[in-house]
Amino acid sequence: MRTRLVAATALVATLTAGLAPPPALGAAAPAGRAGEHGWVTSTLRHMSLEQKVGQLFATYVYGGDATEPTAADRAANRAAFGVETPAEVVDRFHLGGVCYFSWSHNLDDPRQIATLSNGLQRAAVGDGAKGRVPLLISTDQEQGVVLRMPAPAAQFPGAMALGAGRSPHAARTAATVTGRELRAVGVHQPYAPIADVNVDPGNPVIGVRSFGADPSLVADLTAAQVTGFQDGAGTSAVAKHFPGHGDTATDSHTGLPVIDHSRAEWDRIDAPPFRRAIRAGVESIMTAHIVVPALDPSGDPATLSPRILTGVLRGELGFRGVIVTDALNMAGVREKYGDERVPVLALKAGADQLLMPPDLALARDAVLRAVATGELTERRIDESVRRILGLKYRQGLARSPLVDVDEAVRTVGAAEHLAAVARVTDPTLTAVRNDAGLLPLPRADRSVLVTGWDSAAFAPVATIADGFNARGARATARPATLPSDAVIAATATQAAEHDLTVVLVNKAWDTTVTDPRATQRRLVAALLGSGKPVVVVAVRDPYDIAYLPGVRTYLATYSYTRAAMDALVRALHGELSPRGRLPVTIPTAEGAGTVLYPYGHGLTW
């Protein structure tokens, strides 16, 4: 803990050099545990009940500027919170935290993000009156397929790619660089790492967000990232989603999953990564909206379960940090109880930080009413506020919550960070099948069609085509993300006119009736029917090959970042030897325990 405090304090000092602290925080905060206890106790003593309850909540706000959002964002804030600007939301509700998203227009570029953070912190501290406290600012920067910070931020591969690389050092590096860039723009909680063990290939919500299916591997990489985020970067790691969201076919955003592990299975599969995260000193753990009957037979989701949060997480595992709920606007936590009961029950269960309730005013008033009626005591509120204030102190916020905007611009996307992205990404590429010996490709004047799933933000199809063109080929980029039958037919015709086709797939395994991803399977089948060589690349879940009969050349990148696509092109041409090994087992499409490719499988050349 002492190491993390020194690292965080030094980093904050660098970021805030030359900036005057807000009036109430003008004196340097005393160092060490005694300093933390004194500041927390003094701050808490000067807070009203309304201010204390406000500290428990973290939510989104609309707009890229704290006081001058666009007209559309003003209207969105007014509809959600009754006031127009992000600063007014913070002030009205005495918020303890704000969570950034692209859809709420918080994340454009480093200068804008850092400026927004400073504006929100000034709103939190206000005129310097005692009892007003800086914010914890958060975002879901897991990397891979879940990242919020846009370029030029370093965009690393996600957890499953790191699992394929098998390197705790690489996982720690990714967390350190990610954390430093977040801290530079005023973000303290990355809502990472994912500690879930993905043992269900049909998991619709975790998948490649997990390091893999082996509890020991997941535990090793989770602990490495906790160390990187905290000791390396001075941010507060958040291990999620307790007690483990890796074995479910239900997405807790849309339903309430039930995990049928026995207690022995939970101890063997789900618990090890969280135990290791706690031993590594993780500051926060996020709850899951899942039912685990072996831990609590009541049918309550873990977020609302005293047996799980207080009994298991705090009692058995010994966690003493901040427990943050997953978003309270998700269906998984709203099915059994009304929105006014959920925040009260979460606090009674043992949660500290309440994330994104669907109606913030309703949730706040429900907690205040619970205190007034005696259902919750102010002492219970104080317990959680003490933990939150302690975390803020260790983040350096007692001295100054502001960041140096110019330094943020220099830090985010720095050359050494982008070089680290390539070093971490290259060893994760996994060659799963090369039956025809097609790879590596010799350099040649060949025509190449690059098609399949695409992303407007990352443009992987164009990136691959550009890579082929740079090596003397004549490549055509034809995105076909969820193609219609007409597009499939036209693309297959075009493939027959090229020497080689590279097709990208993303969760083509998903066979749910309402999901149109099945069109990807028809596209691949049509391309194979062209009679020309086809390279299939899974840019998300590696399980797709089980649903693509006839594919003879197949690679998994686990994400579609620019670095992942660059590594792919180099591997296709023999410039990079694939070194990744599957961190999961790929079953056959029929399932029933039949293995198509085992854990640890990986080819090279």
C-alpha positions as CSV (number, residue, x, y, z in Angstrom):
1,M,0.0,0.0,0.0
2,R,2.8,2.4,0.9
3,T,4.4,1.8,-2.5
4,R,1.2,2.7,-4.3
5,L,0.7,5.8,-2.3
6,V,4.2,7.1,-3.1
7,A,3.8,6.3,-6.8
8,A,0.4,7.9,-7.0
9,T,1.5,11.0,-5.1
10,A,4.6,11.5,-7.3
11,L,2.5,11.0,-10.5
12,V,-0.1,13.5,-9.3
13,A,2.6,16.0,-8.4
14,T,4.0,15.8,-12.0
15,L,0.6,16.1,-13.6
16,T,-0.5,19.1,-11.4
17,A,2.8,21.1,-11.4
18,G,2.1,24.8,-11.6
19,L,-1.6,24.5,-10.9
20,A,-3.0,26.2,-7.8
21,P,-5.1,23.8,-5.7
22,P,-8.7,24.7,-5.0
23,P,-9.3,26.9,-2.0
24,A,-10.3,24.2,0.5
25,L,-7.3,22.0,-0.5
26,G,-4.6,24.6,-0.5
27,A,-2.4,22.9,2.1
28,A,-0.4,19.9,1.2
29,A,-2.0,16.7,2.5
30,P,0.1,14.9,5.1
31,A,1.6,11.7,3.9
32,G,1.0,8.1,5.1
33,R,-1.7,6.3,6.9
34,A,-1.9,9.0,9.7
35,G,-2.4,11.6,7.1
36,E,-5.1,9.6,5.3
37,H,-7.0,8.9,8.6
38,G,-6.8,12.6,9.6
39,W,-8.1,13.9,6.3
40,V,-10.8,11.4,6.0
41,T,-12.0,12.0,9.6
42,S,-11.9,15.8,9.3
43,T,-13.7,15.8,5.9
44,L,-16.4,13.4,7.0
45,R,-17.0,15.5,10.2
46,H,-17.8,18.5,8.0
47,M,-20.2,16.7,5.6
48,S,-23.9,16.9,5.8
49,L,-25.9,13.7,5.3
50,E,-26.9,14.8,1.8
51,Q,-23.2,15.3,0.9
52,K,-22.3,11.9,2.4
53,V,-25.1,10.2,0.4
54,G,-24.0,12.0,-2.8
55,Q,-20.5,10.5,-2.3
56,L,-21.9,7.1,-2.7
57,F,-23.1,7.7,-6.3
58,A,-21.2,7.7,-9.6
59,T,-22.9,8.4,-12.9
60,Y,-22.5,9.6,-16.4
61,V,-23.1,13.2,-17.5
62,Y,-23.7,14.5,-21.0
63,G,-21.2,16.9,-22.6
64,G,-17.6,17.5,-23.5
65,D,-17.3,20.6,-21.4
66,A,-18.3,21.0,-17.7
67,T,-20.0,24.3,-18.1
68,E,-20.6,24.8,-21.9
69,P,-22.1,21.6,-23.3
70,T,-23.9,21.6,-26.7
71,A,-27.6,22.3,-26.9
72,A,-28.3,18.6,-27.4
73,D,-26.3,17.7,-24.3
74,R,-28.0,20.4,-22.3
75,A,-31.3,18.8,-23.2
76,A,-30.1,15.3,-22.3
77,N,-28.8,16.5,-18.9
78,R,-32.1,18.3,-18.2
79,A,-34.1,15.2,-19.0
80,A,-31.9,12.9,-16.9
81,F,-31.0,15.1,-14.0
82,G,-33.1,18.3,-14.0
83,V,-30.1,20.6,-14.7
84,E,-28.3,21.5,-18.0
85,T,-24.6,21.2,-17.5
86,P,-22.2,18.5,-16.2
87,A,-21.0,20.9,-13.5
88,E,-24.6,21.5,-12.3
89,V,-25.2,17.7,-12.1
90,V,-22.1,17.3,-9.9
91,D,-23.1,20.3,-7.7
92,R,-26.8,19.4,-7.4
93,F,-26.2,15.8,-6.3
94,H,-22.9,16.2,-4.5
95,L,-21.6,13.4,-6.7
96,G,-18.8,11.2,-5.5
97,G,-17.9,10.1,-9.1
98,V,-18.5,10.6,-12.8
99,C,-18.1,7.9,-15.4
100,Y,-17.0,8.9,-19.0
101,F,-18.5,7.4,-22.1
102,S,-18.3,8.2,-25.8
103,W,-22.1,8.1,-26.1
104,S,-22.4,10.8,-23.5
105,H,-19.9,12.9,-25.5
106,N,-17.1,13.0,-22.8
107,L,-14.3,11.6,-24.9
108,D,-13.0,13.5,-27.9
109,D,-9.3,14.1,-27.5
110,P,-6.7,14.4,-24.6
111,R,-7.0,18.2,-24.3
112,Q,-10.8,18.1,-24.2
113,I,-10.9,15.2,-21.7
114,A,-8.4,16.8,-19.4
115,T,-10.2,20.1,-19.5
116,L,-13.5,18.4,-18.8
117,S,-12.0,16.6,-15.8
118,N,-10.7,19.9,-14.4
119,G,-14.0,21.6,-14.9
120,L,-15.9,18.8,-13.1
121,Q,-13.4,18.8,-10.2
122,R,-13.8,22.6,-9.8
123,A,-17.6,22.0,-9.7
124,A,-17.1,19.3,-7.0
125,V,-14.9,21.5,-4.8
126,G,-17.0,24.6,-5.5
127,D,-16.2,27.6,-3.3
128,G,-13.9,25.6,-1.1
129,A,-16.5,25.0,1.7
130,K,-15.6,22.2,4.0
131,G,-17.4,19.0,3.2
132,R,-17.0,19.5,-0.6
133,V,-14.9,16.7,-2.0
134,P,-13.2,16.1,-5.4
135,L,-14.5,13.4,-7.7
136,L,-13.4,9.9,-8.6
137,I,-13.5,9.9,-12.4
138,S,-13.8,6.5,-14.1
139,T,-14.2,4.9,-17.5
140,D,-14.3,1.3,-18.9
141,Q,-10.8,1.2,-20.4
142,E,-10.4,-2.6,-20.5
143,Q,-8.7,-2.3,-23.9
144,G,-9.4,-4.7,-26.9
145,V,-13.1,-4.6,-27.7
146,V,-14.0,-2.4,-24.7
147,L,-12.1,0.8,-24.7
148,R,-13.3,4.4,-24.4
149,M,-10.3,6.6,-25.0
150,P,-10.0,7.3,-28.7
151,A,-6.8,7.7,-30.7
152,P,-4.2,8.9,-30.1
153,A,-4.5,7.0,-26.9
154,A,-2.5,3.7,-26.7
155,Q,-4.9,0.9,-27.8
156,F,-3.7,-2.4,-26.5
157,P,-5.2,-5.8,-27.2
158,G,-7.8,-6.9,-24.7
159,A,-7.6,-9.6,-21.9
160,M,-8.0,-12.7,-24.0
161,A,-5.2,-11.6,-26.4
162,L,-3.0,-11.1,-23.3
163,G,-4.1,-14.6,-22.2
164,A,-2.9,-15.9,-25.6
165,G,0.5,-14.2,-25.0
166,R,0.8,-15.8,-21.6
167,S,3.0,-12.9,-20.3
168,P,2.3,-11.3,-16.9
169,H,5.0,-8.7,-17.8
170,A,3.0,-7.7,-21.0
171,A,-0.2,-7.6,-19.0
172,R,1.4,-5.3,-16.5
173,T,2.9,-3.1,-19.2
174,A,-0.5,-2.7,-20.9
175,A,-2.1,-1.7,-17.6
176,T,0.8,0.7,-16.7
177,V,0.6,2.6,-20.0
178,T,-3.2,2.6,-20.0
179,G,-3.3,3.9,-16.5
180,R,-0.7,6.6,-17.0
181,E,-2.7,7.9,-20.0
182,L,-5.9,7.8,-18.0
183,R,-4.3,9.5,-15.0
184,A,-3.0,12.2,-17.3
185,V,-6.5,13.3,-18.4
186,G,-7.9,13.1,-14.9
187,V,-9.4,9.6,-14.8
188,H,-8.7,7.6,-11.7
189,Q,-10.6,4.3,-12.1
190,P,-10.2,2.3,-15.3
191,Y,-12.9,-0.3,-14.4
192,A,-10.4,-3.0,-15.2
193,P,-9.0,-5.7,-15.0
194,I,-11.6,-8.4,-15.8
195,A,-11.2,-11.2,-13.3
196,D,-13.9,-13.4,-14.8
197,V,-12.9,-16.9,-16.0
198,N,-14.6,-17.5,-19.3
199,V,-15.5,-21.2,-19.2
200,D,-18.6,-20.8,-21.3
201,P,-17.9,-20.3,-25.0
202,G,-21.4,-19.0,-25.5
203,N,-21.0,-16.3,-22.9
204,P,-22.5,-13.2,-24.6
205,V,-21.1,-10.5,-22.4
206,I,-17.6,-11.6,-21.3
207,G,-15.9,-13.6,-23.9
208,V,-12.7,-12.0,-25.1
209,R,-12.9,-9.5,-22.2
210,S,-11.6,-12.4,-20.0
211,F,-8.0,-13.5,-19.9
212,G,-9.2,-17.1,-20.6
213,A,-10.6,-20.3,-19.2
214,D,-7.8,-21.3,-16.9
215,P,-8.2,-19.9,-13.3
216,S,-4.5,-19.8,-12.7
217,L,-3.8,-17.9,-15.9
218,V,-6.6,-15.5,-15.2
219,A,-5.3,-15.0,-11.6
220,D,-1.7,-14.4,-12.8
221,L,-2.7,-11.8,-15.4
222,T,-5.3,-10.1,-13.1
223,A,-2.7,-9.6,-10.4
224,A,-0.2,-8.3,-13.0
225,Q,-2.7,-5.7,-14.2
226,V,-3.6,-4.7,-10.7
227,T,0.1,-4.0,-10.1
228,G,0.4,-2.1,-13.4
229,F,-2.6,0.1,-12.9
230,Q,-1.8,0.9,-9.3
231,D,2.0,0.7,-8.7
232,G,2.9,1.5,-12.3
233,A,0.4,4.2,-13.0
234,G,-1.1,5.5,-9.8
235,T,-4.7,4.7,-10.8
236,S,-7.2,2.6,-8.9
237,A,-7.6,-0.9,-10.3
238,V,-11.2,-2.3,-10.3
239,A,-11.3,-6.1,-10.5
240,K,-14.7,-7.3,-11.9
241,H,-17.3,-8.9,-11.9
242,F,-17.5,-10.5,-8.4
243,P,-18.2,-13.3,-7.7
244,G,-17.5,-14.3,-11.3
245,H,-19.4,-13.7,-14.6
246,G,-17.5,-16.2,-16.8
247,D,-20.0,-19.1,-17.0
248,T,-23.3,-17.8,-18.2
249,A,-25.3,-17.7,-21.4
250,T,-27.2,-14.7,-20.3
251,D,-26.1,-11.1,-20.6
252,S,-26.7,-9.2,-17.3
253,H,-27.4,-6.1,-19.3
254,T,-30.6,-7.7,-20.5
255,G,-31.4,-10.4,-18.0
256,L,-30.5,-12.0,-14.7
257,P,-27.9,-14.8,-15.2
258,V,-27.8,-17.8,-12.8
259,I,-24.4,-19.4,-12.2
260,D,-24.9,-23.1,-11.3
261,H,-21.4,-23.7,-10.0
262,S,-21.2,-25.7,-6.7
263,R,-19.3,-24.1,-3.9
264,A,-16.4,-26.3,-4.7
265,E,-16.5,-25.3,-8.3
266,W,-16.7,-21.6,-7.3
267,D,-13.6,-22.0,-5.1
268,R,-11.7,-23.7,-7.9
269,I,-12.8,-21.7,-10.9
270,D,-14.2,-18.2,-10.0
271,A,-12.5,-17.3,-6.7
272,P,-8.7,-17.5,-7.6
273,P,-8.5,-14.4,-9.7
274,F,-10.3,-12.3,-7.0
275,R,-8.1,-13.8,-4.3
276,R,-5.0,-12.9,-6.2
277,A,-6.3,-9.4,-6.9
278,I,-6.9,-8.9,-3.2
279,R,-3.4,-10.2,-2.4
280,A,-2.0,-7.7,-4.9
281,G,-3.7,-4.9,-3.1
282,V,-6.6,-4.1,-5.5
283,E,-8.3,-0.9,-4.4
284,S,-11.8,-1.7,-5.7
285,I,-13.9,-4.7,-6.8
286,M,-17.0,-4.4,-9.0
287,T,-20.0,-6.6,-8.3
288,A,-21.9,-8.7,-10.8
289,H,-25.7,-8.8,-11.3
290,I,-25.7,-12.6,-11.2
291,V,-27.4,-15.2,-9.0
292,V,-25.0,-17.8,-7.5
293,P,-27.2,-20.2,-5.5
294,A,-24.2,-22.0,-4.0
295,L,-23.2,-18.7,-2.3
296,D,-26.7,-17.3,-1.7
297,P,-29.8,-19.5,-2.2
298,S,-32.1,-16.5,-1.9
299,G,-32.2,-15.7,-5.6
300,D,-30.9,-12.2,-5.1
301,P,-28.2,-11.0,-7.5
302,A,-24.7,-10.7,-5.9
303,T,-24.9,-6.9,-6.0
304,L,-27.8,-7.1,-3.5
305,S,-26.6,-10.1,-1.5
306,P,-25.2,-9.6,2.1
307,R,-24.1,-13.2,2.1
308,I,-21.9,-12.6,-1.0
309,L,-20.6,-9.1,-0.5
310,T,-20.3,-9.0,3.3
311,G,-20.1,-12.7,4.0
312,V,-17.8,-13.9,1.2
313,L,-16.0,-10.9,-0.3
314,R,-15.3,-9.1,3.0
315,G,-15.5,-12.0,5.5
316,E,-13.9,-14.9,3.7
317,L,-11.7,-13.2,1.2
318,G,-10.8,-10.3,3.5
319,F,-11.3,-7.5,1.1
320,R,-11.2,-4.1,2.8
321,G,-11.4,-1.7,-0.2
322,V,-14.2,-0.1,-2.1
323,I,-17.0,-2.3,-3.5
324,V,-18.5,-0.7,-6.5
325,T,-21.7,-2.0,-8.1
326,D,-22.0,-2.7,-11.8
327,A,-24.3,-0.2,-13.5
328,L,-27.6,-0.1,-11.7
329,N,-29.5,0.6,-14.9
330,M,-28.8,-3.0,-16.1
331,A,-31.7,-5.4,-16.3
332,G,-30.0,-8.0,-14.1
333,V,-30.3,-5.9,-11.0
334,R,-33.8,-4.5,-11.7
335,E,-35.8,-7.7,-12.3
336,K,-36.6,-8.6,-8.7
337,Y,-36.8,-5.1,-7.0
338,G,-37.9,-1.6,-8.0
339,D,-35.4,1.1,-8.8
340,E,-36.0,2.8,-5.5
341,R,-35.1,-0.4,-3.5
342,V,-32.0,-1.4,-5.4
343,P,-29.6,1.3,-4.0
344,V,-30.8,0.7,-0.5
345,L,-30.4,-3.1,-0.8
346,A,-27.0,-2.7,-2.4
347,L,-25.8,-0.7,0.6
348,K,-27.3,-3.1,3.0
349,A,-25.5,-5.9,1.2
350,G,-22.2,-4.1,1.7
351,A,-21.6,-2.1,-1.5
352,D,-20.0,1.3,-1.2
353,Q,-20.2,3.0,-4.6
354,L,-23.5,2.9,-6.5
355,L,-22.9,3.2,-10.3
356,M,-25.3,4.7,-12.7
357,P,-28.8,4.3,-11.2
358,P,-31.5,4.7,-13.9
359,D,-33.0,7.6,-11.9
360,L,-30.4,9.4,-9.8
361,A,-32.8,11.6,-7.9
362,L,-35.0,8.6,-7.1
363,A,-32.0,6.6,-5.9
364,R,-30.6,9.4,-3.8
365,D,-33.9,10.1,-2.2
366,A,-34.4,6.4,-1.5
367,V,-31.2,6.3,0.4
368,L,-32.0,9.4,2.4
369,R,-35.4,8.1,3.2
370,A,-33.9,4.7,4.4
371,V,-31.7,6.7,6.8
372,A,-34.7,8.7,8.0
373,T,-36.7,5.6,8.7
374,G,-33.9,3.7,10.3
375,E,-33.6,1.0,7.6
376,L,-30.0,2.3,7.1
377,T,-28.0,4.1,9.8
378,E,-25.8,7.1,9.2
379,R,-23.0,5.0,10.7
380,R,-23.5,2.6,7.8
381,I,-23.3,5.5,5.3
382,D,-20.2,6.7,7.0
383,E,-18.5,3.3,6.6
384,S,-18.8,3.5,2.8
385,V,-17.9,7.2,2.7
386,R,-14.8,6.6,4.7
387,R,-13.7,4.0,2.2
388,I,-14.4,6.3,-0.8
389,L,-12.6,9.2,0.8
390,G,-9.7,7.0,1.7
391,L,-9.4,6.0,-2.0
392,K,-9.6,9.7,-3.0
393,Y,-6.8,10.5,-0.6
394,R,-4.6,7.8,-2.0
395,Q,-5.3,9.1,-5.5
396,G,-3.8,12.4,-4.4
397,L,-7.1,14.3,-4.6
398,A,-6.7,15.7,-1.1
399,R,-3.8,17.9,-2.4
400,S,-5.2,18.8,-5.8
401,P,-7.6,17.1,-8.2
402,L,-6.5,19.1,-11.2
403,V,-4.3,17.8,-14.1
404,D,-1.9,19.7,-16.4
405,V,-3.8,19.9,-19.7
406,D,-0.6,20.4,-21.8
407,E,1.1,17.4,-20.1
408,A,-2.0,15.3,-20.9
409,V,-1.6,16.1,-24.5
410,R,2.1,15.1,-24.4
411,T,1.4,11.9,-22.4
412,V,-1.5,10.4,-24.3
413,G,-0.3,8.6,-27.4
414,A,3.4,9.2,-26.6
415,A,5.8,7.4,-28.9
416,E,7.0,5.1,-26.2
417,H,3.4,4.2,-25.4
418,L,2.7,3.3,-29.0
419,A,5.9,1.2,-29.2
420,A,4.7,-0.7,-26.1
421,V,1.4,-1.4,-27.9
422,A,3.3,-3.2,-30.7
423,R,5.5,-5.1,-28.3
424,V,2.6,-6.3,-26.3
425,T,0.3,-7.1,-29.3
426,D,2.8,-9.1,-31.5
427,P,3.1,-12.2,-29.4
428,T,-0.7,-12.6,-29.0
429,L,-1.6,-13.5,-32.6
430,T,-2.7,-17.1,-32.7
431,A,-2.6,-19.3,-35.8
432,V,-5.2,-22.0,-35.3
433,R,-5.4,-23.8,-38.6
434,N,-3.1,-23.8,-41.7
435,D,-4.0,-27.2,-43.2
436,A,-3.2,-26.3,-46.8
437,G,0.2,-24.7,-45.8
438,L,-1.0,-21.5,-47.4
439,L,0.8,-19.4,-44.8
440,P,3.2,-17.6,-44.8
441,L,2.5,-16.0,-48.1
442,P,5.4,-15.2,-50.4
443,R,5.6,-11.6,-51.6
444,A,4.1,-11.6,-55.0
445,D,2.1,-9.5,-57.4
446,R,-1.2,-11.0,-56.4
447,S,-4.7,-9.6,-56.3
448,V,-6.3,-9.8,-52.8
449,L,-9.8,-9.2,-51.7
450,V,-10.2,-8.1,-48.0
451,T,-13.7,-8.3,-46.8
452,G,-16.0,-9.3,-43.9
453,W,-16.7,-7.6,-40.6
454,D,-15.6,-4.0,-40.2
455,S,-15.6,-1.2,-37.7
456,A,-16.0,2.5,-38.5
457,A,-13.7,3.4,-35.6
458,F,-10.8,1.1,-36.5
459,A,-11.3,0.2,-40.2
460,P,-9.6,-3.2,-40.0
461,V,-10.6,-4.2,-43.5
462,A,-8.9,-1.1,-45.0
463,T,-5.9,-1.5,-42.6
464,I,-5.3,-5.1,-43.9
465,A,-5.7,-4.1,-47.5
466,D,-3.2,-1.2,-47.1
467,G,-0.8,-3.7,-45.6
468,F,-1.0,-5.9,-48.6
469,N,-0.6,-3.0,-51.0
470,A,2.5,-1.9,-49.1
471,R,4.0,-5.3,-49.9
472,G,3.4,-5.2,-53.6
473,A,0.0,-6.8,-53.8
474,R,-3.1,-5.3,-55.5
475,A,-5.6,-5.4,-52.6
476,T,-9.3,-4.3,-52.6
477,A,-11.1,-3.5,-49.4
478,R,-14.8,-4.5,-49.5
479,P,-16.4,-4.3,-46.0
480,A,-19.3,-6.7,-45.5
481,T,-20.1,-6.5,-41.8
482,L,-23.5,-8.2,-41.6
483,P,-24.1,-8.8,-45.3
484,S,-27.4,-9.3,-47.1
485,D,-27.8,-12.2,-49.5
486,A,-27.2,-9.8,-52.4
487,V,-23.9,-8.5,-50.9
488,I,-22.8,-12.1,-50.2
489,A,-23.4,-13.1,-53.8
490,A,-21.6,-10.0,-55.1
491,T,-18.6,-10.5,-52.8
492,A,-18.3,-14.2,-53.7
493,T,-18.2,-13.2,-57.4
494,Q,-15.5,-10.6,-56.7
495,A,-13.5,-13.2,-54.7
496,A,-13.5,-15.5,-57.8
497,E,-11.8,-12.7,-59.7
498,H,-8.9,-12.4,-57.1
499,D,-6.0,-14.6,-56.2
500,L,-6.7,-14.6,-52.5
501,T,-9.4,-13.6,-50.1
502,V,-9.0,-12.5,-46.4
503,V,-12.3,-12.4,-44.6
504,L,-12.8,-11.1,-41.0
505,V,-15.5,-12.5,-38.7
506,N,-16.8,-11.3,-35.4
507,K,-18.8,-13.6,-33.2
508,A,-19.9,-15.7,-36.1
509,W,-20.7,-18.4,-33.6
510,D,-23.7,-16.5,-32.3
511,T,-26.7,-18.6,-33.4
512,T,-29.4,-16.7,-31.5
513,V,-32.5,-16.2,-33.7
514,T,-32.5,-12.4,-33.3
515,D,-28.8,-11.9,-34.1
516,P,-28.0,-11.4,-37.8
517,R,-24.4,-12.5,-37.3
518,A,-25.3,-15.8,-39.0
519,T,-24.9,-13.9,-42.3
520,Q,-21.2,-14.0,-41.7
521,R,-21.3,-17.8,-41.8
522,R,-23.1,-17.7,-45.2
523,L,-20.5,-15.2,-46.4
524,V,-17.6,-17.4,-45.5
525,A,-19.3,-20.4,-47.2
526,A,-19.8,-18.5,-50.4
527,L,-16.2,-17.3,-50.4
528,L,-15.0,-20.9,-50.0
529,G,-17.2,-21.8,-53.0
530,S,-15.3,-19.3,-55.2
531,G,-12.5,-21.9,-55.6
532,K,-9.8,-19.4,-54.5
533,P,-7.8,-19.6,-51.3
534,V,-9.5,-18.0,-48.3
535,V,-7.9,-16.9,-45.0
536,V,-10.4,-16.5,-42.2
537,V,-9.5,-14.2,-39.3
538,A,-11.6,-14.0,-36.1
539,V,-11.2,-10.5,-34.8
540,R,-13.1,-11.2,-31.6
541,D,-14.0,-14.6,-30.1
542,P,-11.8,-17.5,-31.3
543,Y,-14.7,-19.9,-31.2
544,D,-16.0,-19.0,-34.7
545,I,-14.1,-21.7,-36.5
546,A,-16.4,-24.3,-35.1
547,Y,-19.3,-22.8,-37.1
548,L,-17.3,-22.4,-40.3
549,P,-17.0,-25.8,-42.0
550,G,-14.5,-26.2,-44.7
551,V,-12.1,-23.4,-43.5
552,R,-8.5,-24.6,-43.8
553,T,-6.7,-21.4,-42.8
554,Y,-7.8,-19.6,-39.6
555,L,-6.2,-17.1,-37.3
556,A,-7.4,-15.4,-34.1
557,T,-6.5,-11.8,-33.2
558,Y,-9.0,-11.3,-30.4
559,S,-9.5,-7.7,-31.3
560,Y,-9.5,-5.4,-34.3
561,T,-7.2,-2.6,-33.2
562,R,-4.7,-1.1,-35.6
563,A,-1.8,-2.9,-33.9
564,A,-3.6,-6.3,-34.1
565,M,-4.2,-5.9,-37.8
566,D,-0.7,-4.8,-38.4
567,A,0.6,-7.9,-36.6
568,L,-1.8,-10.0,-38.7
569,V,-0.5,-8.6,-42.0
570,R,3.1,-9.2,-40.9
571,A,2.3,-12.8,-39.8
572,L,0.6,-13.5,-43.1
573,H,3.7,-12.5,-45.0
574,G,6.1,-14.4,-42.7
575,E,7.6,-11.2,-41.1
576,L,6.2,-12.2,-37.7
577,S,6.0,-15.7,-36.3
578,P,2.7,-16.4,-34.6
579,R,3.4,-17.1,-30.9
580,G,-0.1,-17.0,-29.3
581,R,-1.6,-20.0,-27.8
582,L,-5.4,-20.5,-27.2
583,P,-6.3,-19.4,-23.7
584,V,-9.6,-21.2,-24.0
585,T,-10.8,-24.5,-25.4
586,I,-12.7,-24.3,-28.7
587,P,-15.5,-26.9,-28.7
588,T,-17.2,-28.3,-31.7
589,A,-20.5,-26.6,-32.8
590,E,-22.3,-29.5,-31.3
591,G,-20.8,-28.9,-27.9
592,A,-21.4,-31.8,-25.5
593,G,-17.8,-31.6,-24.3
594,T,-16.2,-32.4,-27.7
595,V,-13.0,-30.5,-28.2
596,L,-12.1,-29.1,-31.6
597,Y,-9.0,-27.2,-30.6
598,P,-7.6,-27.7,-27.0
599,Y,-6.4,-25.0,-24.6
600,G,-2.8,-24.1,-25.4
601,H,-3.1,-24.9,-29.1
602,G,-1.2,-22.6,-31.5
603,L,0.7,-23.0,-34.7
604,T,3.7,-21.1,-35.9
605,W,6.0,-20.7,-38.9
